[in-house]
Structure formats: C-alpha cells, structure tokens
Amino acid sequence: MDKTQYLVDLINQSGIYFFARPRRFGKSLTVTTFDALFSGRKELFKGLAAEEFMNRPDFKPSPVIRIDMSIVNTSEGIEGIKESILYITRDVARKLKVKLSDTKLYGILLHELITRTAEKYNRKVVVLVDEYDKPYTDFVNDPDMAEQVRVVLRNFYTQIKASDEHIRFLFITGISKFTKLGVFSTLNNLDDISMMPEFARICGYTEEEIIRYFPDYMEDTANAMGISVGELIEKMRLYYNGFSFDDEAAVRFYNPFSILMFFDKKRFSNFWFQSGTPKFISDYLKGKNLTVEQFRNYPVPYHFLENPGDLDSTTPEGFLYQSGYLTLRPGLSDALSLDYPNREVLDSMSELVAQNILRDKDEDFSGCRNDLLSGLMTVNPDKVISALNRLLSCIPYDDFTEAAKKSISNNNYDMTPQEWLYRSNILSFLRGSGVVVVAEMHTNKGRADLVVAHKGQTWVIELKVAHKGQSAEKKADEAFRQLIDQNYAGPFPNATCLAVAIDDNERKITASRIIR
C-alpha cells in the first residue's frame, strides 16, 4: 500500500517533526522510507505518490544522518550508553565519509557530524532519529537510572538545536512522549504530528486497506480456517483492530506486525505482545499493584492528549496509553476514554496480571491454566473451581484495595472493593488463559457475571462474596436462584451454569451449585 504521499506532504512543509507510535507499528519503516526519498533512490518509488516529488526539476538528494537509538546498549550502565552513542555517531560519519575529531563528548560529536556533513556536501542535511526514547524506557521501572539516562539524552539531542542552520528536515520517532519536554526542551519549534488526523494513517493498516491490499492472503487464511472471508474479517476486527491515533478516536488501525504474522501463521495469537519483552510492563503493573479491569472505559479529558505526563509524574493510565497498551475511544462531550485496543492486548495484559499474582506465591501459571482449560473442556466443575481457588489464594487483596476503590469510582460498579477485586482477577485469569470470556453479559432480564466459551463448551458463571458473618452456602444459593430466575443461560443452549460463593475470610470458593 502507498503511504508515501503523507511523507511528501511533511517534506513540503520542511518542518521539525516528532511522531509517536507503539512498538512494531512501522516507525522504522517510515524512517527508512524518508532515508530513501532524500537519498534520491528513485527506482524504489516507481508508481508511488512520491515518484512525482522525486521527478521535480528542483529535486536534489540530501545527505541523511540516520541515528537508530534502538541499538544503544543499556546493559552496561551509563558509561555503556555513552559509548554506544559515540559508536553510533562515528558509524554514521564513516558511512557519509565525514571525518570527526577524537572527542568523547557525544553531544559535541553530533554537532560535528551535522556541521561537517553539511560542509562536505555543500547542502543542508536531513536528520532522522529513530526510537529516540529507547534507552530511557528501558529503565522505566528504575526512576534514578532513568533520570541519569535523561540527562545523557538531553546533552546529546540539544546539539540538534545548536546545529539548526545546517538542517533541512528533522524527523524523530519514539513510543512515547515521556521525555519530549525534558529532552527536547530547546526544540521549541518541534511539531508533534502524533495525533494529527491528516497524518494518522502514516503507520498501521485500516480495515479498508487490508481488504484492498491483501485479498489473496485473506482468502487463503479463510480457507485454511474453514470459514468465509466475511467471518474472517469479523474475527480479525475483534482480535487485532482498535488502535486510534487522532483526537476524535475516529479511525481505528491494525498493528502491521500482528497482521503480517497472522497471515503467515494462519492462526490467532498474541503476536505483537510476544514480539518484544513485556517485562517492563509486567514489572510496572506489579510494582503499582494494578489490575486490568480498572482501565476499561477509563475517562480522560481532552488535554490528556497534549500532556499525558512525564515518567516521574505520569499516572498509570498515562503510562499505559503512551506505551501503546491503552488506546483512545470516544467519551462524553467534553472528554475521551481509554480502553485496550483489542483482544490481543487485553488477553496479553490479563495474562501478565495473572502470572504476577501466581508467581508471588510460587504457583505455576501454566499448570494452573491447563487445569482450568481441562476443566472447562470436560465440564468438570471441581477442576475449574480448584484452578480458580489457586488464583484466589495468591491475591494480596490488601495491596489492591485502593486500586479497586478507584476503579469502582471510575466505572460505577455497584459492589464492594473485595468483590470487585475477586471478580476482576478471575476475569484476568480467564482472559489470560486464552478462553473467550464476556463480563456483565446482558440478557432480557439482567446481566450474567461471566460467560465463558472454550472448545465448544459454554459456561455461565455467577459470583457472590460471603463477607464476615455471612454464609457462603446461602450466597451460593442466592447466585443459583439468580441464574435460574433471570434465565442467564437462555441465549446459550446446552450451557453449563455455575453458581459460586467466595468466602472473604478464607479467600476462596467454598460453596457452589451447578446445572449441566
């Protein structure tokens, strides 16, 4: 698909741009395309929108300084980071055949690279900085080290402003705005195009683009799965679509990496999440004692988009939004909301939360998940309840109380913090185990707590919590009557109905009722 017109539009404006997108979303490919455009590689653009730009009478190639910060070595501390930046700068100079001094002041070296390249080629240079924040976000859970890295990057990037008269075009990418104000404070004319509707389509695939440009892949994948192309599109939309990058949340995108992997493997899986190391996200969730459910339909004001916060001060929703794990949704008239973009991200985040909970008590997540899946598939309620109890026994609910209260306030749940906590973590465990689960499933008479589907089996589950002085048996009876009286299983023929009561003192399911 041809996205080169967006790049030409930016070049025509001759600006200084910042562009944020989640990882694996095509930022580096965009940088590569800019590199080829400015370098005059006309053979790569035949038949594309950029061909006209390169055939203009006044077109002349420009020297390109491309700095890829994703390859900075962050495992050797600050000195290793400085050495990496020096190496990257000298390597660019070598490719451009520009001689630099022997200084080890990495900022001065960048200034030399820009000015001497412009002098050598007698032309202003193009500067492309890819993944500017990678060295910083590697220490997102280590604020002291992150601050040291911030100082190093600020000293390096400041030289871009000092070399402004020699720069024709500047394009900077990253996954976040965490350090934009701190690192680029001297670049007061930096134009952030990340949320501009006219440039939202630079990266990512819309559903229309997938249908238009991948018809053969879609037909082959649908045939391999034994479904129609229309059914395939509906499943893909649920699993992979949903990222929004404009201030109205009007257009939704698929992550290109997930889609290409999906067409290659011809199966639904969490390809994007598995493609990188989500440890920093896992550690962040664990360190903040966060749950998954508290960020569903999370309201934020419009000014949140302009200033979601720096690493030292941002809220958890700001952190997860900038990292790509939450995305925009339309909200009230004067606000937007945040939510997980799709099932791939929601299930992956749920798995991380469940793994954290079980790991703290030396429980094996895989074994617990396998028991759950086996119990669901063979309609063995004892096995299902046993797996859920292994999870519940590991929840340090005192640590989660404040998060639970906040979530109840944000989402208008009519339940106690403990009840919300139990249900939200069970929901995370189910999603993280790879089953299809819907919470608060509406029927004509009410809302079922959980509807779970796995390997052809459907379960309708109602949860109650027996607090101090209450009988778990009576709570299980209450849940059972609610299942029957409200006919929650009506839309699901042959469903297994399970009513369970969690004893808040025991922190486990101690009573249950079942209808097969």
C-alpha positions as CSV (number, residue, x, y, z in Angstrom):
1,M,0.0,0.0,0.0
2,D,1.2,3.5,-0.8
3,K,1.7,5.9,2.1
4,T,4.4,8.0,0.6
5,Q,2.1,11.0,-0.1
6,Y,1.9,11.6,3.7
7,L,5.7,11.8,3.8
8,V,5.9,14.1,0.8
9,D,3.4,16.4,2.5
10,L,5.7,16.6,5.5
11,I,8.7,17.3,3.4
12,N,6.9,20.0,1.5
13,Q,6.3,21.8,4.8
14,S,10.1,21.5,5.7
15,G,9.4,21.2,9.4
16,I,10.8,19.6,12.5
17,Y,8.6,16.7,13.4
18,F,8.0,14.3,16.3
19,F,6.0,11.1,15.7
20,A,5.0,8.6,18.5
21,R,3.6,5.2,17.9
22,P,3.7,1.9,19.8
23,R,6.5,-0.5,19.0
24,R,6.2,-2.7,15.9
25,F,3.9,-0.2,14.3
26,G,6.1,0.8,11.3
27,K,8.0,3.8,12.7
28,S,11.4,2.4,11.5
29,L,10.0,1.6,8.0
30,T,8.8,5.2,7.9
31,V,12.3,6.4,8.7
32,T,13.8,4.0,6.1
33,T,11.4,5.5,3.5
34,F,12.4,9.0,4.4
35,D,16.0,8.0,4.0
36,A,15.4,6.5,0.6
37,L,13.4,9.6,-0.5
38,F,16.0,12.1,0.5
39,S,18.8,10.0,-0.8
40,G,17.3,10.0,-4.3
41,R,16.6,6.3,-4.8
42,K,14.0,6.9,-7.5
43,E,13.9,3.2,-8.5
44,L,12.1,2.4,-5.2
45,F,9.2,4.8,-5.8
46,K,8.0,3.9,-9.3
47,G,4.3,4.1,-9.5
48,L,4.0,5.6,-6.0
49,A,2.9,9.1,-4.9
50,A,6.5,10.1,-4.1
51,E,7.6,9.4,-7.7
52,E,6.3,12.9,-8.8
53,F,8.2,14.5,-5.9
54,M,11.4,12.9,-7.0
55,N,10.9,13.9,-10.6
56,R,10.6,17.6,-9.9
57,P,13.1,19.7,-11.7
58,D,14.4,21.2,-8.5
59,F,14.8,17.9,-6.7
60,K,18.3,17.2,-5.4
61,P,19.3,14.4,-3.0
62,S,20.3,15.5,0.5
63,P,22.9,13.8,2.9
64,V,21.0,11.8,5.5
65,I,22.1,11.4,9.1
66,R,20.1,8.5,10.4
67,I,20.5,7.7,14.1
68,D,18.9,4.5,15.4
69,M,18.7,4.7,19.2
70,S,17.2,1.2,19.5
71,I,20.7,-0.3,19.2
72,V,22.1,1.6,22.2
73,N,23.5,-0.9,24.8
74,T,21.7,-0.3,28.1
75,S,23.0,-3.3,29.9
76,E,26.4,-1.8,30.8
77,G,25.1,1.2,32.7
78,I,25.5,4.9,31.9
79,E,29.1,4.5,30.6
80,G,27.9,1.8,28.2
81,I,25.1,4.1,26.9
82,K,27.6,6.9,26.3
83,E,30.0,4.5,24.5
84,S,27.1,3.3,22.3
85,I,26.0,6.8,21.3
86,L,29.6,7.6,20.4
87,Y,29.8,4.5,18.3
88,I,26.5,5.2,16.5
89,T,27.6,8.7,15.7
90,R,31.0,7.7,14.4
91,D,29.4,4.9,12.3
92,V,27.1,7.4,10.6
93,A,30.1,9.6,9.9
94,R,32.0,6.7,8.4
95,K,29.1,5.9,6.0
96,L,29.0,9.5,5.0
97,K,32.8,9.6,4.7
98,V,32.9,12.5,7.1
99,K,36.0,12.9,9.4
100,L,35.3,13.7,13.1
101,S,37.6,14.7,15.9
102,D,38.7,12.3,18.7
103,T,36.4,13.9,21.3
104,K,34.5,11.6,23.6
105,L,31.9,14.3,24.3
106,Y,29.0,12.6,22.5
107,G,27.0,15.8,22.2
108,I,29.9,17.7,20.6
109,L,30.4,14.8,18.3
110,L,26.8,15.0,17.0
111,H,27.3,18.7,16.4
112,E,30.4,18.0,14.4
113,L,28.6,15.3,12.4
114,I,25.9,17.6,11.4
115,T,28.0,20.7,10.6
116,R,30.8,18.8,8.8
117,T,28.4,16.7,6.7
118,A,26.7,19.9,5.6
119,E,30.1,21.4,4.7
120,K,31.3,18.3,2.9
121,Y,28.2,18.0,0.7
122,N,27.6,21.8,0.5
123,R,23.9,21.1,1.3
124,K,21.7,21.1,4.4
125,V,21.4,17.7,6.0
126,V,18.4,15.5,6.9
127,V,18.4,14.2,10.4
128,L,16.3,11.1,11.2
129,V,16.3,9.9,14.9
130,D,14.5,6.5,15.3
131,E,13.3,5.3,18.7
132,Y,14.7,8.4,20.5
133,D,13.4,7.2,23.9
134,K,14.5,3.5,23.8
135,P,17.5,4.0,26.2
136,Y,15.1,5.8,28.6
137,T,12.2,3.4,28.6
138,D,14.5,0.5,29.3
139,F,14.7,2.0,32.8
140,V,11.0,2.9,33.2
141,N,10.9,1.0,36.5
142,D,14.1,2.5,37.8
143,P,13.5,6.2,38.2
144,D,17.0,7.0,39.4
145,M,18.7,5.4,36.4
146,A,16.0,6.8,34.1
147,E,16.9,10.3,35.3
148,Q,20.6,9.7,34.5
149,V,19.7,8.5,31.1
150,R,17.5,11.5,30.5
151,V,20.5,13.8,31.2
152,V,22.7,11.9,28.7
153,L,20.0,12.1,26.0
154,R,19.3,15.8,26.7
155,N,23.0,16.6,26.3
156,F,23.0,14.6,23.0
157,Y,19.8,15.9,21.5
158,T,20.4,19.5,22.5
159,Q,23.1,19.6,19.8
160,I,20.3,19.3,17.2
161,K,19.1,22.7,18.1
162,A,22.6,24.1,18.1
163,S,23.0,22.8,14.5
164,D,19.7,24.1,13.3
165,E,21.0,26.3,10.5
166,H,22.5,23.2,8.8
167,I,19.4,21.0,9.0
168,R,16.9,20.8,6.1
169,F,14.5,18.3,7.7
170,L,14.2,16.6,11.1
171,F,12.0,13.6,11.9
172,I,12.1,12.0,15.4
173,T,10.2,8.8,16.4
174,G,9.5,7.1,19.7
175,I,6.9,5.1,21.5
176,S,6.1,7.8,24.0
177,K,6.1,11.5,24.8
178,F,7.6,10.8,28.3
179,T,10.8,12.8,27.7
180,K,9.7,15.1,24.9
181,L,9.5,18.1,27.1
182,G,12.7,17.3,29.1
183,V,14.9,16.1,26.3
184,F,13.7,18.4,23.5
185,S,13.1,21.5,25.6
186,T,15.4,23.5,23.4
187,L,13.5,22.4,20.2
188,N,10.7,24.9,20.8
189,N,9.5,24.5,17.2
190,L,9.2,20.8,17.3
191,D,5.9,19.8,15.6
192,D,4.2,16.8,17.2
193,I,2.1,15.1,14.5
194,S,1.3,12.0,16.5
195,M,-2.4,12.8,16.9
196,M,-3.0,14.9,13.8
197,P,-5.9,13.4,11.8
198,E,-4.2,14.2,8.5
199,F,-1.2,12.1,9.4
200,A,-2.9,9.3,11.4
201,R,-2.6,6.9,8.5
202,I,1.2,7.1,8.1
203,C,1.6,3.9,10.1
204,G,-0.7,0.9,10.6
205,Y,-3.4,-0.7,8.5
206,T,-7.1,0.3,8.4
207,E,-9.6,-2.4,7.7
208,E,-10.3,-0.9,4.3
209,E,-6.6,-1.1,3.4
210,I,-6.4,-4.8,4.5
211,I,-9.4,-5.7,2.4
212,R,-8.0,-3.8,-0.6
213,Y,-4.3,-4.9,-0.5
214,F,-4.4,-8.4,1.0
215,P,-7.3,-10.2,-0.8
216,D,-5.3,-13.3,-1.7
217,Y,-3.9,-13.6,1.9
218,M,-7.4,-13.2,3.3
219,E,-8.8,-15.9,1.1
220,D,-6.0,-18.3,1.8
221,T,-6.3,-17.7,5.5
222,A,-10.1,-18.1,5.5
223,N,-9.8,-21.4,3.6
224,A,-7.2,-22.7,6.0
225,M,-9.6,-21.9,8.9
226,G,-12.6,-23.3,7.2
227,I,-14.6,-20.0,7.3
228,S,-15.7,-17.4,4.9
229,V,-13.8,-14.2,4.2
230,G,-16.6,-12.2,5.9
231,E,-16.3,-14.3,9.0
232,L,-12.5,-13.9,9.0
233,I,-12.9,-10.1,8.8
234,E,-15.2,-10.1,11.9
235,K,-12.8,-12.3,13.9
236,M,-9.7,-10.2,12.8
237,R,-11.6,-7.0,13.8
238,L,-12.2,-8.3,17.3
239,Y,-8.7,-9.7,17.8
240,Y,-6.4,-7.2,16.1
241,N,-8.2,-3.9,15.2
242,G,-8.8,-0.9,17.5
243,F,-5.7,1.4,17.8
244,S,-6.7,5.1,17.5
245,F,-4.3,7.9,16.7
246,D,-6.5,11.1,16.3
247,D,-8.0,13.4,18.8
248,E,-11.6,12.2,17.9
249,A,-10.7,8.5,18.0
250,A,-12.5,8.3,14.7
251,V,-10.2,5.9,12.7
252,R,-9.0,2.6,14.0
253,F,-6.0,0.6,13.0
254,Y,-4.5,-2.8,13.0
255,N,-0.9,-3.4,14.1
256,P,1.0,-4.3,10.9
257,F,3.2,-6.8,12.7
258,S,0.3,-8.8,14.1
259,I,-1.5,-8.8,10.7
260,L,1.6,-10.0,8.7
261,M,2.3,-12.7,11.3
262,F,-1.4,-13.7,11.3
263,F,-1.4,-14.2,7.5
264,D,1.8,-16.1,7.7
265,K,0.8,-18.5,10.6
266,K,-2.9,-18.5,9.7
267,R,-3.9,-18.7,13.4
268,F,-5.0,-16.2,16.0
269,S,-2.3,-15.5,18.6
270,N,-0.8,-12.5,20.5
271,F,1.9,-11.9,18.0
272,W,2.6,-8.2,18.9
273,F,2.8,-8.8,22.6
274,Q,5.1,-11.8,22.1
275,S,7.4,-10.0,19.7
276,G,9.1,-7.9,22.4
277,T,9.9,-8.4,26.0
278,P,6.9,-7.1,28.0
279,K,8.9,-7.4,31.3
280,F,8.9,-3.7,31.9
281,I,5.1,-3.7,31.6
282,S,4.8,-6.7,33.8
283,D,7.1,-5.1,36.4
284,Y,5.2,-1.8,36.2
285,L,1.8,-3.5,36.8
286,K,3.2,-5.5,39.7
287,G,5.0,-2.5,41.2
288,K,1.9,-0.4,41.1
289,N,-0.5,-3.2,42.2
290,L,-2.7,-2.6,39.2
291,T,-5.5,-4.7,37.8
292,V,-6.7,-5.0,34.2
293,E,-10.3,-4.1,34.7
294,Q,-9.7,-0.7,36.3
295,F,-8.7,0.7,32.9
296,R,-11.7,-0.4,30.9
297,N,-13.6,2.6,29.6
298,Y,-11.4,4.9,31.6
299,P,-12.5,8.6,31.2
300,V,-9.8,11.2,30.4
301,P,-10.1,14.9,29.5
302,Y,-9.0,16.2,26.0
303,H,-6.0,17.9,27.5
304,F,-4.7,14.5,28.5
305,L,-3.6,14.0,24.8
306,E,-1.4,17.1,25.0
307,N,0.2,16.3,28.3
308,P,-0.1,12.7,29.4
309,G,2.8,13.2,31.8
310,D,6.5,12.5,32.1
311,L,7.8,9.3,33.6
312,D,8.3,10.8,37.0
313,S,4.8,12.2,37.3
314,T,2.5,10.4,34.9
315,T,-0.4,8.4,36.1
316,P,-0.7,4.7,35.3
317,E,-3.3,5.4,32.6
318,G,-0.8,7.9,31.1
319,F,2.0,5.3,31.2
320,L,-0.1,2.5,29.6
321,Y,-1.5,4.9,27.0
322,Q,1.9,6.1,25.9
323,S,3.3,2.6,25.8
324,G,0.5,1.5,23.4
325,Y,-1.4,-0.8,25.7
326,L,-4.4,1.6,26.1
327,T,-5.9,3.5,23.2
328,L,-8.5,6.2,22.7
329,R,-12.2,5.8,22.5
330,P,-15.0,8.4,22.2
331,G,-16.2,9.6,25.5
332,L,-18.6,12.2,26.8
333,S,-19.0,15.6,25.0
334,D,-16.0,17.1,26.8
335,A,-13.8,14.1,27.2
336,L,-12.4,10.9,25.7
337,S,-11.9,7.5,27.3
338,L,-9.2,4.9,27.3
339,D,-9.5,1.1,26.8
340,Y,-7.5,-1.8,25.5
341,P,-7.4,-1.7,21.7
342,N,-8.4,-5.3,21.0
343,R,-8.5,-8.8,22.3
344,E,-4.8,-9.4,21.6
345,V,-3.7,-6.7,24.0
346,L,-6.4,-7.3,26.6
347,D,-5.7,-11.0,26.9
348,S,-2.0,-10.4,27.0
349,M,-2.3,-7.9,29.8
350,S,-4.6,-10.2,31.6
351,E,-2.1,-13.0,31.4
352,L,0.6,-10.7,32.8
353,V,-1.5,-9.8,35.8
354,A,-2.4,-13.5,36.5
355,Q,1.2,-14.5,36.1
356,N,2.3,-11.9,38.6
357,I,-0.3,-13.0,41.2
358,L,0.6,-16.6,40.9
359,R,4.4,-16.1,40.7
360,D,4.4,-14.2,44.0
361,K,3.3,-17.5,45.8
362,D,5.5,-19.7,43.6
363,E,2.4,-21.0,41.8
364,D,2.9,-22.3,38.2
365,F,0.8,-20.3,35.8
366,S,0.9,-22.9,33.1
367,G,-0.2,-25.7,35.3
368,C,-3.0,-23.6,36.8
369,R,-4.1,-22.6,33.3
370,N,-4.0,-26.1,32.0
371,D,-6.2,-27.3,34.8
372,L,-8.7,-24.6,34.1
373,L,-8.8,-25.3,30.4
374,S,-9.2,-29.0,31.0
375,G,-12.0,-28.5,33.5
376,L,-13.9,-26.1,31.1
377,M,-13.5,-28.5,28.2
378,T,-14.5,-31.7,30.0
379,V,-17.2,-29.9,32.0
380,N,-15.5,-30.7,35.3
381,P,-16.6,-28.0,37.8
382,D,-14.4,-29.3,40.6
383,K,-11.3,-28.8,38.4
384,V,-12.5,-25.3,37.4
385,I,-13.1,-24.3,41.0
386,S,-9.7,-25.8,42.0
387,A,-7.9,-23.7,39.4
388,L,-9.8,-20.6,40.4
389,N,-9.0,-21.2,44.1
390,R,-5.3,-21.5,43.4
391,L,-5.5,-18.0,41.9
392,L,-7.6,-16.5,44.7
393,S,-5.3,-17.9,47.4
394,C,-2.5,-15.8,45.8
395,I,-4.2,-12.4,45.7
396,P,-2.8,-10.0,48.2
397,Y,-6.0,-8.0,48.2
398,D,-4.9,-5.5,50.9
399,D,-2.4,-4.2,48.3
400,F,-5.2,-3.8,45.7
401,T,-7.8,-2.2,47.9
402,E,-7.1,1.4,46.8
403,A,-7.0,0.4,43.1
404,A,-10.2,-1.4,43.5
405,K,-11.9,1.5,45.1
406,K,-10.7,3.9,42.4
407,S,-11.9,1.5,39.7
408,I,-15.3,1.3,41.3
409,S,-15.5,5.1,41.4
410,N,-14.4,5.4,37.8
411,N,-16.6,2.7,36.3
412,N,-19.7,2.9,38.6
413,Y,-19.6,-0.7,39.8
414,D,-22.1,-1.4,42.5
415,M,-20.0,-3.8,44.6
416,T,-17.6,-3.8,47.5
417,P,-13.8,-3.4,46.7
418,Q,-13.2,-7.1,47.7
419,E,-16.0,-8.3,45.4
420,W,-14.6,-6.2,42.5
421,L,-11.1,-7.5,43.2
422,Y,-12.0,-11.1,43.1
423,R,-14.1,-10.8,40.0
424,S,-11.6,-8.7,38.1
425,N,-8.7,-11.1,38.8
426,I,-10.8,-14.1,37.9
427,L,-11.7,-12.3,34.7
428,S,-8.0,-11.6,34.0
429,F,-7.1,-15.2,34.7
430,L,-9.7,-16.4,32.3
431,R,-8.7,-14.0,29.5
432,G,-5.0,-14.7,30.1
433,S,-5.7,-18.4,29.8
434,G,-6.9,-17.8,26.2
435,V,-10.6,-18.5,26.6
436,V,-13.4,-16.3,25.2
437,V,-15.0,-14.6,28.2
438,V,-17.6,-11.8,28.4
439,A,-18.3,-10.0,31.7
440,E,-21.7,-8.5,32.5
441,M,-23.4,-10.2,29.6
442,H,-26.7,-8.5,29.1
443,T,-29.9,-10.6,28.8
444,N,-33.5,-9.5,28.7
445,K,-33.7,-9.9,32.5
446,G,-30.3,-8.8,33.7
447,R,-26.6,-9.3,33.5
448,A,-24.6,-12.5,33.9
449,D,-21.3,-12.1,35.7
450,L,-19.3,-14.2,33.3
451,V,-20.0,-16.1,30.1
452,V,-17.1,-18.3,29.2
453,A,-16.6,-20.3,26.0
454,H,-13.8,-22.9,25.3
455,K,-13.5,-25.8,22.9
456,G,-17.3,-25.9,22.1
457,Q,-18.3,-25.6,25.8
458,T,-20.1,-22.6,27.2
459,W,-20.3,-21.8,30.9
460,V,-22.5,-19.1,32.6
461,I,-21.0,-18.2,35.9
462,E,-22.5,-16.1,38.7
463,L,-20.2,-14.9,41.6
464,K,-21.2,-13.9,45.1
465,V,-18.9,-12.9,48.0
466,A,-19.8,-14.0,51.6
467,H,-18.4,-11.3,53.9
468,K,-17.8,-11.6,57.6
469,G,-20.9,-13.1,59.3
470,Q,-22.5,-14.3,56.0
471,S,-23.0,-17.9,55.0
472,A,-21.2,-19.0,51.8
473,E,-23.8,-21.7,51.3
474,K,-26.6,-19.1,51.4
475,K,-24.6,-16.9,49.0
476,A,-24.2,-19.8,46.6
477,D,-28.0,-20.5,46.8
478,E,-28.6,-16.8,46.0
479,A,-26.3,-16.9,43.0
480,F,-28.0,-20.1,41.9
481,R,-31.5,-18.6,42.1
482,Q,-30.4,-15.6,40.2
483,L,-29.1,-17.8,37.4
484,I,-32.4,-19.6,37.2
485,D,-34.8,-16.7,37.8
486,Q,-33.1,-14.3,35.4
487,N,-32.6,-17.1,32.8
488,Y,-29.0,-16.0,32.1
489,A,-28.3,-19.2,30.2
490,G,-31.3,-18.6,27.9
491,P,-29.2,-17.4,24.9
492,F,-26.8,-20.3,25.3
493,P,-28.4,-23.8,24.7
494,N,-26.6,-26.6,26.5
495,A,-24.6,-24.2,28.6
496,T,-23.2,-25.2,32.0
497,C,-24.4,-22.9,34.8
498,L,-22.1,-22.5,37.7
499,A,-23.0,-20.5,40.9
500,V,-20.1,-19.9,43.3
501,A,-19.6,-18.2,46.6
502,I,-16.3,-16.8,47.7
503,D,-15.7,-16.8,51.5
504,D,-13.9,-13.5,52.1
505,N,-12.4,-14.8,55.3
506,E,-11.0,-17.9,53.5
507,R,-10.3,-16.0,50.2
508,K,-11.5,-19.0,48.2
509,I,-14.7,-20.5,46.7
510,T,-16.2,-22.7,49.5
511,A,-19.7,-23.3,48.1
512,S,-21.1,-23.9,44.6
513,R,-24.1,-25.0,42.7
514,I,-24.2,-26.4,39.1
515,I,-26.6,-27.1,36.3
516,R,-25.3,-29.2,33.4
